[in-house]
Amino acid sequence: MAQYSRIEVIKVMEETGMVPLFYHPDVELGKKVLKACYDGGSRLLEFTARGDFAFEVFHELNKYAVKELAGMVMGVGSITDAAAASMFMQMGANFIVTPTFREDIAIVCNRRKVLWSPGCGTLTEINRAEELGCEIVKLFPGATYGPGFVKAIKGPQPWTSIMPTGGVSTDEDNLKGWFDAGVTCVGMGSQMISKDILADKDFAGLEKRIKDTLVLIKRLRS
């Protein structure tokens, strides 16, 4: 069962402006990544459940977060069907992120009052997602659409909250473009938790990157 209500999750997303994305099959490495993100100031992590037995890894990471990292909000991404969403929610996922818009996932998440963020690429999809209770829409793949798409959507629909994922980097110009366009937060995977960081086990470097990026986002939004 989720520790945090969807309202609480939304507030953290709005306050921090960033959701790190991560997947690795090694639980112990995952704990170190999670701790580095936490020590860097992040209070969100989206575990992208893409590998075999990913549910076992998430289960262990979420138990670790609940026990050791007070206030860390763990969610799951790359979910493609309602059965998977239900399974991860039983393991305590506090939010569910999907690459596409799926009404079956909306239904099971709404039943448990868990935040869900569907991948949308058209205004029609965004409107339908909001009609089904979506609070923060995932723009995916972000690089395909760019900040201009967000700005165009926010014109007639200033109430729409958008989180681009894919095409978001730690570069100041990149982040400035997204936040100037009006995004609520950004999702960052390999641009934040890179293959080099994982290969070198550079957790101190990851902590610094998280910290520096959060400071930058705060400055860009002020």
C-alpha positions as CSV (number, residue, x, y, z in Angstrom):
1,M,0.0,0.0,0.0
2,A,1.3,3.5,-0.9
3,Q,2.7,5.5,2.0
4,Y,1.9,8.8,0.4
5,S,-1.4,10.1,-1.0
6,R,-1.4,11.4,-4.6
7,I,-1.8,14.9,-3.3
8,E,1.4,14.5,-1.3
9,V,3.2,13.1,-4.3
10,I,2.1,15.9,-6.5
11,K,3.4,18.5,-3.9
12,V,6.8,16.9,-3.9
13,M,6.9,16.8,-7.7
14,E,5.9,20.5,-7.8
15,E,8.4,21.5,-5.0
16,T,11.5,19.7,-6.3
17,G,10.8,19.9,-10.0
18,M,12.6,16.7,-10.8
19,V,12.1,13.0,-10.9
20,P,15.2,10.8,-11.3
21,L,14.6,7.6,-13.3
22,F,16.6,4.4,-12.6
23,Y,16.8,0.7,-13.3
24,H,19.4,-1.9,-12.5
25,P,19.0,-5.6,-11.6
26,D,21.5,-5.4,-8.7
27,V,19.6,-4.6,-5.5
28,E,22.7,-3.5,-3.5
29,L,23.8,-1.2,-6.3
30,G,20.2,0.1,-6.4
31,K,20.3,0.9,-2.7
32,K,23.5,3.0,-3.1
33,V,21.9,4.9,-6.0
34,L,18.8,5.5,-4.0
35,K,20.9,6.8,-1.0
36,A,23.0,9.0,-3.3
37,C,19.8,10.6,-4.7
38,Y,18.4,11.0,-1.3
39,D,21.5,12.6,0.1
40,G,21.6,14.9,-2.9
41,G,18.2,16.2,-1.9
42,S,15.8,14.2,-4.2
43,R,12.7,12.9,-2.5
44,L,11.4,11.1,-5.6
45,L,12.6,8.2,-7.6
46,E,10.9,6.4,-10.5
47,F,12.1,2.8,-10.8
48,T,11.8,1.9,-14.5
49,A,10.6,-1.7,-14.3
50,R,12.1,-2.9,-17.6
51,G,14.0,-6.1,-16.7
52,D,13.1,-9.7,-15.7
53,F,12.1,-9.9,-12.1
54,A,12.1,-6.2,-11.8
55,F,9.3,-6.5,-9.2
56,E,11.7,-8.3,-6.8
57,V,14.2,-5.5,-7.1
58,F,11.6,-2.8,-6.5
59,H,10.2,-4.6,-3.6
60,E,13.6,-4.6,-1.9
61,L,14.4,-1.0,-2.8
62,N,11.1,0.2,-1.5
63,K,11.4,-1.6,1.8
64,Y,14.9,0.0,2.1
65,A,13.5,3.4,1.4
66,V,10.6,3.0,3.9
67,K,13.1,1.8,6.6
68,E,16.1,4.0,6.0
69,L,15.1,7.1,3.9
70,A,12.4,9.0,5.6
71,G,10.3,11.0,3.1
72,M,11.6,9.2,0.0
73,V,8.7,8.7,-2.4
74,M,9.2,5.6,-4.6
75,G,7.2,5.1,-7.8
76,V,7.4,2.7,-10.8
77,G,7.6,3.6,-14.5
78,S,7.5,1.7,-17.8
79,I,4.2,0.1,-16.8
80,T,2.2,-1.1,-19.7
81,D,-0.8,-2.9,-18.3
82,A,-3.2,-2.8,-15.3
83,A,-2.0,-6.1,-13.9
84,A,1.6,-4.8,-13.5
85,A,0.3,-1.5,-12.0
86,S,-1.7,-3.5,-9.4
87,M,1.2,-5.7,-8.5
88,F,3.6,-2.8,-8.0
89,M,1.0,-0.9,-6.0
90,Q,0.7,-3.9,-3.7
91,M,4.4,-3.5,-3.1
92,G,3.9,0.1,-2.0
93,A,4.5,2.1,-5.2
94,N,3.4,5.7,-4.5
95,F,3.0,6.6,-8.2
96,I,2.7,4.8,-11.5
97,V,4.2,6.2,-14.8
98,T,3.4,4.7,-18.2
99,P,4.9,5.2,-21.6
100,T,1.5,5.4,-23.2
101,F,-2.0,6.5,-22.2
102,R,-4.0,3.4,-20.9
103,E,-7.4,3.7,-19.5
104,D,-7.2,0.3,-17.7
105,I,-4.2,1.6,-15.7
106,A,-6.1,4.8,-14.9
107,I,-8.9,2.8,-13.4
108,V,-6.8,0.6,-11.1
109,C,-4.7,3.5,-9.9
110,N,-7.8,5.7,-9.3
111,R,-9.4,2.9,-7.3
112,R,-6.4,3.0,-4.9
113,K,-6.1,6.8,-5.1
114,V,-2.5,6.4,-6.4
115,L,-1.1,9.1,-8.7
116,W,-0.7,7.9,-12.3
117,S,1.2,9.8,-15.0
118,P,0.5,8.6,-18.5
119,G,2.7,9.2,-21.5
120,C,0.8,11.5,-23.9
121,G,1.7,13.0,-27.2
122,T,-1.4,14.8,-28.4
123,L,-3.8,17.4,-26.9
124,T,-6.6,14.8,-27.3
125,E,-4.7,12.3,-25.2
126,I,-3.9,14.9,-22.6
127,N,-7.6,16.0,-22.4
128,R,-8.8,12.4,-22.1
129,A,-6.2,11.6,-19.4
130,E,-7.3,14.7,-17.4
131,E,-11.0,13.6,-17.8
132,L,-9.9,10.3,-16.1
133,G,-8.3,12.2,-13.2
134,C,-4.7,12.6,-14.3
135,E,-3.0,15.4,-12.4
136,I,0.5,15.4,-14.1
137,V,0.8,14.3,-17.7
138,K,4.0,12.7,-18.9
139,L,5.2,14.2,-22.2
140,F,7.0,11.3,-23.9
141,P,9.3,11.2,-25.7
142,G,10.1,14.8,-24.7
143,A,12.8,15.3,-27.3
144,T,10.3,14.7,-30.1
145,Y,8.0,17.5,-28.9
146,G,10.3,20.0,-27.2
147,P,9.4,23.0,-25.0
148,G,7.5,24.6,-27.8
149,F,4.8,21.9,-27.6
150,V,4.5,22.5,-23.8
151,K,4.1,26.3,-24.3
152,A,1.4,25.7,-27.0
153,I,-0.5,23.4,-24.7
154,K,-0.3,25.8,-21.7
155,G,-1.7,28.6,-23.8
156,P,-5.3,27.3,-24.0
157,Q,-4.9,25.0,-21.0
158,P,-2.9,26.7,-18.3
159,W,-4.2,24.2,-15.8
160,T,-2.4,21.3,-17.5
161,S,0.6,20.0,-15.5
162,I,3.3,18.4,-17.7
163,M,6.4,16.3,-16.9
164,P,8.6,15.8,-20.0
165,T,10.7,12.7,-20.0
166,G,13.3,11.8,-22.6
167,G,15.3,14.7,-24.1
168,V,15.8,16.4,-20.7
169,S,19.4,16.9,-19.5
170,T,21.2,18.6,-16.7
171,D,22.4,21.3,-19.1
172,E,21.2,24.8,-18.0
173,D,19.9,25.8,-21.4
174,N,17.9,22.6,-21.7
175,L,16.3,22.9,-18.3
176,K,15.7,26.6,-18.8
177,G,13.8,25.9,-22.0
178,W,11.5,23.4,-20.3
179,F,10.8,25.5,-17.2
180,D,10.3,28.7,-19.2
181,A,7.7,26.8,-21.2
182,G,5.8,26.0,-18.0
183,V,6.5,22.3,-17.1
184,T,5.7,21.3,-13.5
185,C,8.7,18.9,-13.3
186,V,11.1,16.9,-15.5
187,G,12.0,13.3,-15.5
188,M,15.7,12.4,-16.0
189,G,17.1,9.0,-16.6
190,S,20.5,8.3,-18.2
191,Q,21.2,12.0,-18.4
192,M,21.2,12.0,-14.6
193,I,22.1,8.5,-13.5
194,S,24.5,7.7,-16.4
195,K,26.1,4.3,-17.4
196,D,29.4,5.7,-16.4
197,I,28.2,6.6,-12.9
198,L,26.9,3.1,-12.5
199,A,30.0,1.4,-14.0
200,D,32.4,3.4,-11.8
201,K,30.1,3.3,-8.8
202,D,30.5,7.0,-8.5
203,F,27.8,7.6,-5.9
204,A,29.5,10.7,-4.6
205,G,29.4,12.1,-8.1
206,L,25.8,11.2,-8.4
207,E,24.9,12.9,-5.1
208,K,26.6,16.1,-6.3
209,R,24.9,16.0,-9.7
210,I,21.5,15.6,-8.0
211,K,22.2,18.5,-5.6
212,D,23.6,20.8,-8.3
213,T,20.6,20.1,-10.6
214,L,18.0,20.8,-7.8
215,V,19.8,24.1,-7.0
216,L,19.7,25.0,-10.7
217,I,16.0,24.1,-11.1
218,K,15.2,26.2,-8.1
219,R,17.1,29.2,-9.5
220,L,15.5,28.8,-12.9
221,R,12.0,28.8,-11.4
222,S,12.6,31.8,-9.1
